[in-house]
């Protein structure tokens, strides 16, 4: 099998890309777990913001990987949506929501730190 060099680990954005991907995964897990709640209707806002956050985190990771000219704007958007998701998830007691809130706060901070 052909082995490709791992240039991503050499990227100056490697930690931020990893944080964005981890956050997106946490949001996906959280939204799926919310849907399995006995009455998921009360989790509708959480599910919606999880989906938005996961999508924007993946966009931010992709923008970093290609060093987009719009990266500062994408990272600002990512941080804002991560903040919103963290706030919503933190308002729920479920462990998957608490874990998601933590991942979102971490991702938001790392994205902000890229462009102080």
N, C-alpha and C positions, 0 to 999 in steps of 0.2 A: 504494500500500500504506500502511496506517495505521502510523504510527510511534509507539511508546510511549516515554514518558520513562524513562531509565535511573535509577531510584531506588535500585537495588541498590548502585551505586557511591557513593551518598550515605550508605549504611548504616554505622553505627559498626562493624559486623561484616564489612564488605566483604572485608577481607584474610583474616579467618578463614574466611569462606564459601568464598573462592577456594582457600585451603589445604586445606579439607576436600574440596572437589570435585576438586582435583588429586590428593590422596591416594587418594580413591576410584577415580579413573581409573588411577592407578599400580597399585593393588591388583588391579583388573580385568585390566589388561595382564599383571601378574605371574602371576596365576592361570591365565590363558589360555596364557601362555608355558610355565608349569610343565606344563600338560597336553600340550604338544607335545614335552616331553622324551622321549628314547628309552624310559625306564622311569619314568613319572610316579608310580608307587606310592611311591617314596621321597620324593616331594614332597607327599604327601597332607596333612600337617600345614600346610605352607606354603599350599597351595590353600585349605584350610578357614579358616585365620586371615585370609587375604586376603579371602575372601568376607565374613567377619564384619566386618572392618575397613571394607570398602567400604560395607556396609550402614549401619554406625553413623556413618561420616563423612557419608553422605548425610542421615541423620536429623539429625545435628548442624547441617548446613548449612540444612536446612529449618527447624529450631527457631530458628536465628539469624535467618533471613529473616522469621519471624513474631514474633520477640522473645518466645518462649515463656516462660511463668512457670517452667518447669522447666529452663531453659537451663543453669544452673550444673551441675545433675546430669547433663544430657546431655553437656555438655562434659567433665566429669570422666570419664564412661564412655568417651567418644571418646578422650581422652588415654590412658587405661589400655589400651584395646584397640589403639590405635596403637603404644604401647610394646611390647605383646606381639607385634604383627605385625613391628615393626622388629627385635626380637630374633630372631624366627624367620627372617625374610628375610636378616638379616645373617649367619646361619650358613651360607648357601649362596653359592657363588662366582659363580653366574650374574649377569651384569650387570643383568638385569631385577629380580632379587632385591635387589641392592645399591641400585638406583635406587628401588625400593619402600621399602626400609628408610630411605633418606634422606627420602623424602616423608612417611613415617609419623612419623619423629622431628620433622620440621618442624611437622607438623600437631599433634602432641601438645604441643609447646612453645607454639604459638600458642593452642591451646585453654586450656592452663594459665594463660597470661598474661592471658586475659580475666577470670579470677576468682582473683586471687592470694590 
